[in-house]
Amino acid sequence: MSEADDLHRLAQLALRDQTGAALRLLVATVPLIRSEIVRAWFAGEVARIVAGGQWQAAGLAVGYLADLVAFTETPDLDTALDGELLTADQPGASFGFGRMWWLIDNGADELEARENAAAATAIRSTADLMNAERVGLDEGARVAERQPRWRKEPGPDPCDWCLEIVSEGARFLAADTVPFHQGDRCSVAAEF
């Protein structure tokens, strides 16, 4: 692993942690009122937090590649991220609100329901951020006019499944084909 790979992984992990912390705070403070107005507000806030994180993840990925290779044109993250950003009307945006109420309806106390929903909401956001990271990596490769091979770079305490992929030495033709799972703490690295 190069220093650039390591810095990229650490930056993406920090972003996932910051986004998760913001989502946990949101779930901890959402009014305990079961209404469409509160659900819609919650979904809008989740979408704002996650989509902001997605932009940052894609930008960090482009910056990582810019440190490795020269670009022949300016990356177009608007186009690359079109259709990728979480919006308030997608089911994932109101997931935490629904989970919290489902838990309460099934006997959990408010604190337990909020903590569980907060953790689940934060974990779900990692997939959105990882998808955006891969979009940024593919966009960076496109504007560099390079076709790197991509590999899974293990994060802290990787699971057995991630370690198996890494140990097999698998290389992928596109960043968005590198396998990951919800809550994955690994990242993607380029080989030119």
Residue, then its C-alpha position, 0 to 999 in steps of 0.5 A: m500500500s502506498e502513502a497515497d492509498d493509505l491517506h485516501r483510505l483514512a480520509q474516506l473512513a473519517l468521512r464515513d465516521q463524520t457522516g455516521a455521527a451526524l446521522r446518529l445525532l439526527v436520530a437522537t434528536v428527531p421529535l418523537i411524533r409519528s407524523e408525515i411532516v416529521r418523517a418528511w423532515f427527517a428524510g430531507e435531513v438524512a438526504r442532505i447529510v448523506a448527499g453531502g457526504q457522497w459529494q465529499a467522498a467522490g471529491l476525495a476519490v478524484g483528489y486521490l487519483a489526481d495525486l497519482v496521475a495527470f488529468t487531461e480534463t476537469p472531472d465532471l462530478d455533476t454528471a458522474l454523480d447524477g442519479e447516485l445522490l440520496t434524495a428525500d424521496q428514496p426509501g433509505a432516507s426515512f429508514g431510520f425514522g421507520r425503524m425507530w417507530w417499528l422498534i417502539d411499536n414492538g416493545a423497545d423503550e425510546l432510548e433503545a429504539r433511538e440507539n438501534a435506529a441511529a446505528a442502523t442509519a449510520i451503517r446504511s450510509t456507508a454504502d451510499l458513501m462507498n458508491a460515491e467514492r467508486v464513482g469518483l474513482d471511475e471519473g478520475a480514471r476517465v479524465a486521466e484517460r487511464q485504465p487502472r486495475w482496482r483492488k480492495e484495500p483492507g480497512p481496520d479490523p476487516c472481516d473474513w470475507c474482505l480478507e479473502i478478497v484481498s488475499e486472493g489478489a483480485r483486481f477489477l476493471a472498474a472501481d464500482t465493481v470492487p465488492f463491498h458490504q454494508g458497514d464495510r471499512c475497506s476502500v478501493a486503491a488504483e494500480f496503474 
